[in-house]
């Protein structure tokens, strides 16, 4: 695995090896991330422990700033994280394009920032100026951070998880954006599918970000539920609004999302696909993250 890592400029946070894209033989169960000062190896099936330790040692030698190599075993219940080498670091702060984010290790399946969405965050930052922004499935509110820093007039973060929104507040505080909370940045811990009136309260919107999980038991099945969101766009959006719609499922392709939009809100016109970072190479078209931008152009 280590021989496939070609990066030489190690920023605070980046994927070093993307095995889940199935582009490397016999390594589709391994990802490696650099989340300064931690190297995180994510495993989706059991491996030989001697091989794992050898890889960990080579990775540690690759980056002089590395203080800890950890492994998360996604194939085990609760996806536990273990320190393989170095210090037991439970949290860190990383920087991407001049903005900072709190990350945590071992407390949840995800650390707090999805690295494959880096280009999506850049796109939002570049298009947020003077916009009223709706951020659905906000998680730790990274999109809100980049939108607010990019000059958004207002950002409304919607997520069922109040603990995730609490981390989102911390990310705004970290970037000295906390003083904007209330009037300019709103955090609503509500169910998107049951809180249409709450969402409409802050509209209408000029920019929408929708980055839903593919499946969460009891709350989201995006193959079934994306349509419920899309059909509400006319209630939420101003004419000319931009919509960045994301799809993470490896089983649903770009055509699925375009077809859902064409059926449920034909006044949304496809504009572009935001490319994923080059490191997220996929052997099979359509399996990775899909980020599509539409414009709302009502005919009447």
Residue pairs with C-beta under 8 A, 6 or more apart in sequence:
1 17
1 19
1 24
1 27
1 30
1 32
1 55
2 55
2 58
2 59
2 62
4 17
4 24
4 27
5 16
5 17
5 32
5 59
5 62
7 14
7 16
7 279
10 34
10 36
10 63
10 65
11 34
11 95
11 96
12 34
12 35
12 36
12 94
12 95
12 96
13 33
13 34
13 35
13 36
13 94
13 95
13 96
13 101
13 103
13 113
13 115
14 33
14 34
14 115
14 277
14 279
15 31
15 32
15 33
15 34
15 115
15 116
15 277
15 279
15 280
16 32
16 33
16 34
16 39
16 59
16 279
17 24
17 27
17 30
17 31
17 32
18 31
18 279
18 280
18 281
19 27
19 28
19 29
19 30
19 31
20 28
20 29
20 30
20 31
20 44
21 28
21 280
21 281
21 282
21 283
21 287
21 288
22 28
22 282
22 283
22 284
22 287
23 281
23 282
23 283
28 44
29 43
29 44
29 45
29 47
30 41
30 42
30 43
30 44
30 47
31 41
31 42
32 39
32 40
32 41
32 42
32 59
33 39
33 40
33 42
33 115
34 63
34 66
35 92
35 94
35 103
35 111
36 65
36 92
36 94
37 65
37 66
37 67
37 68
37 89
37 92
38 66
38 67
38 68
38 69
38 70
38 89
38 92
38 105
39 56
39 59
39 60
39 63
39 66
39 68
39 69
39 70
40 70
40 71
40 72
40 81
40 105
40 111
41 52
41 55
41 56
41 59
41 69
41 70
41 71
41 72
41 84
42 71
42 72
42 74
43 52
43 71
43 72
43 73
43 74
43 75
44 74
44 75
45 75
46 73
46 75
52 71
52 84
53 84
56 69
56 71
56 84
56 85
57 85
59 66
59 69
60 66
60 69
60 85
60 86
66 86
67 86
67 87
67 89
68 83
68 85
68 86
68 87
68 88
68 89
69 83
69 84
69 85
69 86
70 81
70 82
70 83
70 84
70 89
70 105
70 106
71 81
71 82
71 84
72 79
72 80
72 81
72 82
72 105
72 106
72 109
73 79
73 80
73 81
73 82
74 109
79 109
80 106
81 105
81 106
83 89
89 105
90 104
90 105
90 106
90 107
91 102
91 103
91 104
91 105
92 102
92 103
92 105
93 100
93 101
93 102
93 103
93 174
94 100
94 101
94 103
94 113
95 101
96 113
96 118
96 121
97 121
97 122
97 125
97 146
99 145
99 146
99 149
99 175
100 171
100 174
100 175
101 112
101 113
101 140
101 142
101 145
101 171
101 174
102 112
102 140
102 167
102 170
102 171
102 174
103 111
103 112
103 113
104 111
104 112
105 111
112 140
112 167
113 140
113 142
114 142
115 277
116 276
116 277
116 280
116 288
116 289
117 142
117 211
117 246
117 289
117 291
118 277
119 274
119 275
119 276
119 277
119 291
120 143
120 209
120 211
120 244
120 246
120 274
120 291
121 142
121 143
121 146
122 146
123 244
123 274
123 291
123 293
124 133
124 143
124 146
124 147
124 150
124 207
124 209
124 244
125 146
125 147
125 149
125 150
126 150
127 150
127 207
127 242
128 146
128 147
128 148
128 150
128 151
128 152
128 155
128 207
129 150
129 151
129 152
130 151
130 152
130 153
130 206
131 147
131 152
131 153
131 205
131 206
131 207
132 152
132 153
132 154
132 156
132 202
132 203
132 204
132 205
132 206
132 207
132 238
133 143
133 144
133 147
133 152
133 154
133 155
133 156
133 205
133 206
133 207
133 208
133 209
134 156
134 158
134 199
134 202
134 203
134 205
134 207
134 208
134 209
134 236
135 141
135 143
135 144
135 147
135 155
135 156
135 157
135 158
135 209
136 158
136 192
136 208
136 209
136 210
136 211
136 212
136 229
137 158
137 159
137 192
137 210
137 211
137 212
137 213
138 144
138 157
138 158
138 159
138 164
138 165
138 168
138 187
139 159
139 161
139 164
139 168
139 211
140 164
140 167
140 168
140 171
141 157
141 164
141 165
141 167
141 168
141 169
141 171
141 172
141 187
142 171
143 209
143 211
144 155
144 157
144 168
144 171
144 172
144 185
145 168
145 171
145 172
145 175
145 177
147 155
147 207
147 209
148 155
148 172
148 177
148 180
148 184
148 185
149 175
149 177
152 184
152 207
153 184
154 183
154 184
154 185
154 186
154 202
155 184
155 185
155 186
156 186
156 188
156 199
156 202
156 205
157 165
157 168
157 185
157 186
157 187
157 188
158 188
158 190
158 192
158 195
158 198
158 199
159 165
159 168
159 188
159 189
160 189
160 190
160 191
160 192
160 219
161 189
162 189
165 187
165 188
165 189
168 187
169 178
169 181
169 187
172 178
172 180
172 181
172 185
177 185
181 187
186 202
188 195
188 198
188 199
190 198
191 219
192 199
192 229
193 225
193 228
193 229
196 232
196 235
199 232
199 236
200 235
200 236
203 235
203 236
203 237
204 236
204 237
204 238
204 241
205 236
205 237
205 238
205 241
206 237
206 238
206 240
206 241
206 242
207 241
207 242
207 243
207 244
208 233
208 236
208 237
208 241
208 242
208 243
208 244
209 244
209 246
210 229
210 243
210 244
210 245
210 246
211 246
211 248
212 220
212 222
212 225
212 226
212 229
212 246
212 248
213 220
213 222
213 248
214 220
214 222
214 223
214 247
214 248
214 249
214 251
214 252
215 221
215 222
215 249
222 247
222 249
222 252
223 249
223 251
223 252
223 256
226 247
226 257
226 260
227 260
227 263
227 264
230 245
230 260
230 261
230 264
230 265
230 268
231 264
231 265
233 243
233 265
233 267
233 268
233 296
234 265
234 267
234 296
234 298
237 243
237 296
238 296
239 296
239 297
239 298
240 295
240 296
240 297
241 295
241 296
242 271
242 293
242 294
242 295
242 296
243 268
243 293
243 294
243 295
243 296
244 274
244 291
244 292
244 293
245 257
245 261
245 291
245 292
245 293
245 294
246 289
246 290
246 291
246 292
247 254
247 256
247 257
247 289
247 290
247 292
248 289
248 290
250 287
250 288
253 285
253 286
253 290
254 273
254 286
254 290
254 292
257 290
257 292
258 270
258 292
261 268
261 270
261 294
265 296
267 296
267 297
267 298
267 299
268 294
268 295
268 296
268 297
269 294
269 295
269 296
269 297
270 292
270 293
270 294
271 293
271 294
271 295
272 292
272 293
273 290
273 291
273 292
273 293
274 291
274 292
274 293
276 288
276 289
276 291
280 288
280 289
282 288
